[in-house]
Amino acid sequence: MARRLTQQDIARMAGVSQTTVSLVLNNRAEGAVRISPETRERVIRVIRETGYIADPAARRLAEGRNRILGVFTYEAVFPATSADFYHPFLVGIEECTEEAGCDLLLFTSARASGGRRRIFDQDSRVRLADGCVLLGHTVDRDDLARLITDQIPFVSVGRREDAGGPVPYVGADYASAAGALVRRAVALGHRRLVYVGAGAGAESWVDRHRGFLDAVTRLDVEGVMVNATPGADPPPGTPGVGPPGVQGGAPDVDAVLGTGATVAFFEEQADAVAFVAAARHRISIPADLSVVTLGSATRPVRSDIDFTGFRIPRREMGRRAVELLTGVIESGGTPQELLPCDLIEGSTLAAVTGGGPRPPAS
């Protein structure tokens, strides 16, 4: 039996977004969303030529039950401690949801006994929405497994490992971005590189570390690792670091310098800021030690350092999550996509000119 055509198929053949196809099908042009007559005619021509008939589920999304898409957040997204990181995701989610002619419902209230947010508890209301976008640094695997088992449409922002079945997601290609930065460092003469971070736990950390390790192996250079120390209090009065117990302290400066590496790759940008502040009287960045950050800070920091690193496409991930979710609601499936990260030139990665960082103080 031939596979049923979907709005995604029509969008691809017409060279437009799925949102545009949805608006044409439902004869909508609301707010700032405008579709040119030429684009509308092109979509209609493809629909006629293919004999496309909208799936009933898609009709319900556009016209029926409630036209509500949910967002479930595993961390608080509005307080100042995290708003800066999550804000671009929410902007992308909101923009695309509005373009699709749907309302957005934020789920935050369900809590497990330990205080961590969970989707399912006795008061869970996730089924009020036609489908849900999951947002959080880590996502509860039991929640994922139940969403899959109960066939509730959802898409995770961030790559997720299987949880009793494949998990639909849109993530950032951290591994490729980390590898590209390693190649850039090696091209500048660096032969001993240190990775500062956990390299485990959340999939985003695992992907960064894997990209680093794969690159140093292929390039036949030396890569070592120093665990960061999130949760430790920074020294009182350390510039650029927030209140004790909130942001965590700097990674051990002696441990990083003691590796003899000429460039340090920081998993968390906030750790890089704290490290530079703690080491500022001992080394010069990047003359003595180059510093590369693997993405945006997930903890609030005050810094004007122009780090070399990469940009996480957070707004684009939010938009794409909604596009994929509408496709899942329409025709099912388990989409899994990784979006590229843009490299940032910065000013903290330089060519090797001397003997590397100064040794730890005795």
C-alpha positions in Angstrom: 0.0 0.0 0.0 1.3 3.4 -0.9 2.2 5.7 2.0 -0.3 8.5 2.6 0.8 11.9 1.6 1.4 14.3 4.4 1.6 18.1 4.7 5.4 17.7 5.0 5.4 16.0 1.6 3.3 18.8 0.1 5.6 21.4 1.7 8.7 19.7 0.3 7.3 19.5 -3.3 6.1 23.1 -3.2 9.3 24.4 -1.7 7.6 26.0 1.4 7.3 25.3 5.1 4.7 23.0 6.6 3.2 26.0 8.3 2.6 27.6 5.0 0.8 24.5 3.7 -1.4 24.4 6.8 -2.4 28.1 6.4 -3.2 27.6 2.7 -5.3 24.5 3.5 -7.3 26.3 6.0 -7.4 29.6 4.1 -5.8 31.5 6.9 -3.6 34.6 6.9 -3.6 36.0 10.4 -1.7 38.8 12.0 1.8 39.3 10.5 1.6 36.1 8.6 1.1 36.8 4.9 1.3 34.4 2.0 1.9 35.8 -1.5 -0.6 34.9 -4.2 2.2 33.1 -6.1 3.1 30.9 -3.1 -0.5 30.1 -2.4 -1.1 29.1 -6.0 2.0 26.9 -6.0 0.8 25.1 -2.9 -2.7 24.6 -4.4 -1.2 23.3 -7.7 0.8 20.7 -5.8 -2.3 19.7 -3.8 -4.3 19.3 -7.0 -1.6 17.4 -8.9 -1.1 14.9 -6.1 -4.7 14.5 -5.1 -3.7 15.2 -1.5 -6.5 14.9 1.1 -5.8 16.3 4.6 -5.6 13.7 7.3 -8.4 14.0 9.8 -5.9 14.5 12.6 -4.4 17.5 10.8 -7.9 18.9 10.4 -8.5 18.6 14.1 -5.2 20.4 14.7 -6.2 23.3 12.5 -10.0 23.4 13.0 -11.2 21.0 15.6 -10.8 20.1 19.3 -8.8 22.9 20.7 -5.7 23.8 18.6 -3.5 23.8 21.7 0.2 22.8 21.8 1.7 22.3 25.2 5.2 23.0 26.5 6.4 21.0 29.5 9.4 22.4 31.3 11.6 20.4 33.6 13.3 23.5 35.0 12.0 27.0 35.8 12.2 29.1 32.6 11.2 32.5 33.9 13.3 33.2 37.0 16.5 35.2 36.3 18.7 32.2 37.1 17.7 30.5 33.9 15.6 32.9 31.8 18.6 33.9 29.6 19.3 30.4 28.5 15.7 29.2 27.9 14.3 32.5 26.5 15.4 31.8 22.8 13.8 28.4 22.8 10.5 29.8 24.0 10.7 32.6 21.5 11.0 30.1 18.6 8.3 27.9 20.1 5.9 30.8 20.4 6.6 32.2 16.9 6.0 28.9 15.2 2.9 28.0 17.3 1.4 31.4 16.4 2.1 30.9 12.7 0.4 27.5 12.8 -2.7 29.2 14.2 -2.5 27.4 17.6 -2.4 28.5 21.2 0.4 27.6 23.6 -0.1 26.0 27.0 2.8 25.9 29.5 2.8 23.0 31.9 4.8 23.5 35.1 2.8 22.2 38.1 3.2 18.4 38.3 5.9 17.4 40.9 7.2 14.1 42.1 7.7 13.4 45.7 11.4 14.5 45.5 10.3 18.0 44.2 11.4 17.4 40.6 8.9 18.1 38.0 7.2 15.1 36.3 4.7 15.0 33.5 2.5 12.3 35.0 1.1 12.5 38.5 -2.5 12.4 39.9 -3.1 15.9 38.6 -1.4 15.6 35.2 -3.1 17.8 32.5 -0.8 17.1 29.6 -3.7 15.6 27.6 -5.4 19.0 27.4 -3.0 19.7 24.5 -3.0 18.1 21.1 0.7 17.4 21.6 3.6 18.6 23.8 7.1 20.0 23.4 9.5 18.9 26.2 12.0 21.4 27.4 14.8 20.8 29.9 18.4 20.0 30.4 17.5 16.5 31.5 14.2 14.7 30.9 12.7 12.0 33.1 13.0 8.7 31.3 9.9 7.2 32.9 8.0 10.2 31.5 9.4 9.5 28.0 8.5 5.8 28.2 4.9 6.6 29.2 4.5 9.2 26.5 5.6 6.6 24.0 3.4 3.8 25.5 0.3 6.0 25.7 1.0 7.4 22.2 0.8 11.0 23.3 2.3 13.2 20.5 5.5 14.9 21.7 8.9 16.2 20.6 11.8 16.7 22.9 14.1 19.8 22.5 17.5 18.1 22.8 18.6 14.7 21.7 17.4 11.8 23.9 18.3 8.2 24.2 15.7 5.6 23.5 13.2 5.1 26.4 11.4 1.9 25.6 11.4 3.1 22.0 12.8 5.9 19.8 12.2 9.4 21.2 11.2 12.2 18.7 13.6 15.1 19.2 15.3 18.1 17.6 18.7 18.8 19.1 22.0 20.6 18.4 24.8 18.8 16.7 27.2 19.3 19.6 29.5 16.5 18.6 30.2 18.0 15.1 30.7 21.5 16.6 33.1 20.2 19.3 35.1 18.3 16.6 35.3 21.4 14.4 36.8 23.4 17.3 39.3 20.7 18.0 40.4 20.7 14.4 40.7 24.5 14.5 42.9 24.2 17.6 45.1 21.6 16.1 45.6 23.7 13.0 47.0 26.4 15.3 49.6 24.0 16.6 47.9 22.6 19.8 48.9 19.0 20.4 47.7 18.5 24.0 44.1 19.5 24.8 42.2 19.2 28.0 38.4 18.7 28.2 36.9 20.3 31.4 33.5 19.0 32.3 31.6 15.9 33.3 31.3 14.3 29.8 28.5 12.2 31.1 24.9 12.5 32.4 22.7 14.6 30.1 23.0 13.7 26.4 24.2 17.2 25.6 27.3 16.7 27.8 27.8 13.2 26.3 27.7 14.5 22.8 30.2 17.3 23.4 32.7 14.9 25.0 32.2 12.3 22.2 32.9 15.0 19.6 36.1 16.0 21.4 37.3 12.5 21.8 36.6 11.4 18.2 38.4 14.5 16.9 41.6 14.1 19.0 41.7 10.4 18.1 41.4 11.0 14.4 43.9 13.8 14.5 46.4 11.8 16.6 46.8 14.4 19.3 46.6 14.0 23.0 43.3 14.7 24.8 43.0 14.6 28.6 40.1 15.3 30.9 39.5 17.3 34.1 36.2 17.1 35.9 34.5 20.4 36.6 33.2 20.9 40.1 29.6 22.2 39.7 28.0 22.9 43.0 31.2 24.1 44.8 31.1 27.6 46.1 33.4 30.1 44.3 35.9 32.1 46.3 34.3 35.2 47.9 34.4 38.2 45.7 35.4 36.4 42.5 34.5 38.7 39.6 31.9 37.5 37.2 30.6 34.8 39.5 27.3 35.0 41.2 26.3 34.3 44.9 27.8 31.3 46.6 25.8 28.1 46.2 24.0 29.4 43.1 26.3 29.0 40.1 29.0 26.6 41.3 32.7 27.3 41.6 35.6 27.4 39.3 37.1 24.1 38.1 40.4 23.4 39.9 42.9 25.7 38.3 45.9 23.6 39.4 44.3 20.5 37.9 43.8 22.2 34.5 47.2 23.8 34.4 48.8 20.6 35.6 47.8 18.7 32.5 50.3 20.7 30.5 47.6 21.3 27.9 47.9 24.4 25.7 44.1 24.7 25.2 41.2 24.0 27.5 37.7 23.0 26.2 35.0 23.9 28.7 31.8 21.9 28.6 30.0 24.7 30.4 30.7 28.4 29.6 29.9 29.5 33.2 32.8 27.2 34.3 35.1 28.9 31.8 34.2 32.3 33.2 34.9 31.2 36.7 38.1 29.5 35.7 39.4 32.6 33.9 38.5 34.8 37.0 40.3 32.4 39.4 43.4 32.1 37.2 43.7 35.7 36.2 46.8 36.4 38.4 48.6 33.3 37.2 48.2 33.1 33.4 47.3 35.2 30.4 44.5 34.0 28.1 45.2 33.0 25.3 48.9 33.7 25.5 49.6 31.1 28.1 46.5 29.0 27.7 43.8 29.1 25.0 40.2 28.6 26.2 37.3 27.3 24.1 33.7 27.1 25.3 31.3 24.4 24.0 28.1 26.4 23.8 26.2 29.0 25.8 26.2 29.3 29.5 23.4 27.4 31.2 24.0 29.2 34.5 23.9 32.9 34.8 27.3 34.7 34.6 28.5 38.2 34.1 31.3 38.4 31.6 32.4 40.4 28.6 35.0 37.8 27.5 34.8 37.1 23.8 35.1 33.3 24.0 36.0 31.2 21.0 33.3 28.5 20.8 30.0 27.8 19.1 26.4 29.1 19.2 23.6 26.8 20.1 20.7 27.4 17.6 18.2 27.7 20.4 15.5 29.8 18.7 15.7 27.6 15.6 15.4 24.4 17.8 12.2 25.8 19.3 10.7 26.6 16.0 11.7 23.2 14.5 10.3 21.4 17.6 6.8 22.8 16.9 7.1 22.0 13.1 8.0 18.4 14.0 5.3 18.2 16.6 2.5 19.3 14.1 3.8 16.5 11.8 3.7 13.9 14.6 0.1 15.0 15.4 -0.8 14.8 11.8 0.7 11.5 10.7 2.7 10.0 13.6 6.3 9.0 13.2 9.4 9.6 15.3 11.4 12.4 13.8 15.0 12.9 15.0 17.0 15.9 13.8 20.2 17.6 14.8 20.7 21.3 13.8 24.2 22.6 13.1 25.9 25.0 15.6 27.6 28.1 14.2 31.2 28.5 15.2 32.3 31.7 17.0 35.7 33.0 16.1 36.2 34.8 19.5 39.5 35.9 20.9 40.5 33.1 23.3 42.0 30.6 20.9 45.5 31.5 19.6 48.4 29.7 17.9 50.9 28.0 20.2 53.9 30.3 20.7 55.5 29.1 23.8 55.8 26.2 26.2 52.2 26.1 27.3 50.7 27.2 30.6 52.7 27.8 33.7 52.9 24.9 36.1 50.8 24.8 39.3 52.2 26.8 42.2 54.1 24.5 44.6 
